[in-house]
Amino acid sequence: MANLEKTSREIHKVLRATWRCYDVDTEHCDKAGVGDAVRQRALCTDLTIVGPALLNETSLGPLVIHGSLFDTGKPVLVVPEGAEATLSPRRVLVGWDSRVEASRSVREALDLLSGAEEVRVAVVDPEATCTGNGAEPGADIAAYLTRHGARVWVDRLASRGKPVATVLAQHAIDTSADVIVMGAYGSRRLRERLFGSVTRWIVGKPPLPLFLAR
């Protein structure tokens, strides 16, 4: 509790210097109450930010992801070590697969996307169909984003047997992306697996923030 109060005072000091309206809330609870404590606060926020300290906490990280992402429908910004957290990126990579989760991630990140200088919509191994991806994979979401003022390019990528995450990570490097927007898949029961996949994503990958929505 002493460490918690010390951290709270330090955060107050940083925020007070920004001259912004803010509030700092603390919660001292057992592990079983972490998810609900996060959920209550995330319900009344626009975005939950999960930083490097929580990513290194395998006991707390999944509970925070569970409470903020799965229980609220609100987006989460995952910021790994070495990444620069920003809500005004110049270049954004969107991982698109015509699923509901991907659509929600784009909708939640709309302000971020419409303000970027360049938005790359990446579709991996797309199949042109009358349903799902449509006749031109990625064209539908590109049109949607364009109507909202975004400057969009569609990149259709071949995996060549590589995992989709690897392909997207490399494309993020190739396009000098500042942040990656993508849908979060899986059920609440799989929160540890989702957390593991996120941490595996950032290990050995470019240190970029991940904007996740579900």
Sequence and secondary structure as in RCSB ss.txt:
>XXXX:A:sequence
MANLEKTSREIHKVLRATWRCYDVDTEHCDKAGVGDAVRQRALCTDLTIVGPALLNETSLGPLVIHGSLFDTGKP
VLVVPEGAEATLSPRRVLVGWDSRVEASRSVREALDLLSGAEEVRVAVVDPEATCTGNGAEPGADIAAYLTRHGA
RVWVDRLASRGKPVATVLAQHAIDTSADVIVMGAYGSRRLRERLFGSVTRWIVGKPPLPLFLAR
>XXXX:A:secstr
 HHHHHHHHHHHHHHHTTT           GGGHHHHHHHHHTT S EEE HHHHT TTTHHHHHIIIIITT   
EEE  TT    SS SEEEEE  S HHHHHHHHHTHHHHHTSSEEEEEEES    SSTT SSTTHHHHHHHHHTT 
 EEEEEE  TTS HHHHHHHHHHHTT SEEEEE  S GGGHHHHHHHHHHHHTTS    EEEE 
